Amino acid sequence: MRNTKSRNILMLVEGKKTEVKLFQKILSCFPEIQMNPENILVYNTNIWALNKSLMSVFGEEWYLAEDIELIEFLESLDDSIRGKKITDIFLVFDYERQDPLFDGKILEQMLRFFHNSTENGQLYLNYPMIESYKHLKKPFPDQEYLNRKCACGALLDYKSIVNQETSFMDVRRLEKEDLKQLVIHHLCKASYMINERDDISLENALQYCARIDYDEILQIQNQCATNTDGYVQVLCTCLFFVVEYNKKLLFDQI
């Protein structure tokens, strides 16, 4: 990611505020990222509508094109974006396995196209949805989180489930140390999903940082969801933004 003193974020989200509030909290707690938490521009859409719009302009295989400029494309859809000096683009969407329009292949294609925040954007899929960021319990480490999942039949009730089980009801009350622990737990969970170390630790989180693979995470989630007792592993990948910007924000003591 580009390191400048004037970084401006464009976030593509599905008309919800949780994603923006979470990013604002991250930027407030980590001023080293040098992005103004009050200067986030939001474009409301969902992942299926975005895919449809891209197909209508660039064809069914738009994800193979090398000349798509996402900012120019979005400017043609929304005048409020025009003329903004955007340095970073984040697409933050829910896995939406319960959506009738769900298509795993589309998600694969989008992950491979949207893989750099300073180019056409970095896509973060949250499983089963953004509320997964807070699906943890104190005291830390929450070792049970490694096996925390949501049955496919309960996906529509996931928000209620989280609110009953979380120790973090309000994103605005998160402290910097809380955020660090959330990122560490989610990194370790991703590591655990690919059959690596089954402990929550700074060392394990750091090790996984070197091999974050969003496509691999998606493949595992798709496989889990299509099993006889289908479920989705609880995981919030947009938290990885912190270590993708600068690992030292978490691991300076190692």
Secondary structure, 3 states (H helix, E strand, C coil): CCCCCCEEEEEEECCCCHHHHHHHHHHHHCHHHCEEEEEEEEEECCHHHHHHHHHHHHCCCHHHCCCCCHHHHHHCCCHHHCCCCCCEEEEEEECCCCCCCCCHHHHHHHHHHCEECCCCEEEEEEECCHHHHHCCCCCCCCHHHHHCEEEHHHHHHHHHHHHHHCCCCCHHHCCHHHHHHHHHHHHHHHHHHCCCCCCCCHHHHHHHHCCCCHHHHHHHHHHHHHCCCCEEECEEHHHHHHHHHCCHHHHCCC
